[in-house]
């Protein structure tokens, strides 16, 4: 079981509605696509908490790399105005 917490750049409060629900959907889709068992996912305004149950053969750093890179790419594709 892994517990991950990460923040947006400069801890900006970007995860307000509708961005929060979009990010949750993106992360759940990544979990489904890569067989990550997401036990809990909470997104306050300025960070993301996630608990994942994973196989010991998959490194936690690899799990985080996959989730962060794909979620950022998909999120900015949906909402390019957030980059500003």
N, C-alpha and C positions, 0 to 999 in steps of 0.2 A: 504494500500500500504506500503510495507516494502522495505527499501534500505539496502542492506548488502554489506560490504566490508571486505575481509579477505586476509591474506598474507601467503605465504609459510614460512616455518621455516627459520629464520634468513634473511628473505626477499630476498632470492636467486632469481635470474632472470631465472626462469626455463620455463616460458611460451613463448617460441619461437616456430616457426613452426617446426615440425608438432604437437607439444604438445598442442599448443593453440587450434587448431581445434578439437583435440581429447577431450580435457576438455570441450569445448563448447558442443560437441555432448553428452558427458556423462551427463552434467548438464541438457540439454534439455530432455534427456530420463528420468531422475529422475523426472523432472517436469511433464512430461506426465504420468509417472507411478503413481505418488502420487497426481495428480490433483492440482499442483501448477501452477498458471498462471504467467509464467516468461515474464514480460513486456520488460525488457532490460537486456542484458548480455554483458559486455565488459571485455576482459582479456588482460591488458597490460602485460609486461614482468614480473613484480614482485608483482602483486596483482589481485584480481578479484572483479569487481563491478557487483551487480545484483539488479534489482528492481522486486519485486514480488507482485502481487495482490492476497491477500488471504482472506479467511473467518475469521471473528473475533473469531470463536470458536477454531481455531488452533493457538497455541502460537508461536510467532516468534522464540523463542529459539528451539522449536521442529522442525520447518521448517529448521532452520540452522543446527541442529544436524543431521537430515536426509540427507540433501544435502552434508554436509562436510564429513560425515562418508562414505557414499556410493561412492561419487566421488573419495575420496582418495583411497578407496579399489580398485575400478575399474581402476583408473589411474595407480596405482602401479602394478596392474596385467598386464596391457598393456606394461608399461615401467619400469621394475624393476631396470634398471640402474640409474634412477633418485634418488633413495634412497641414492646412494653413493654420 
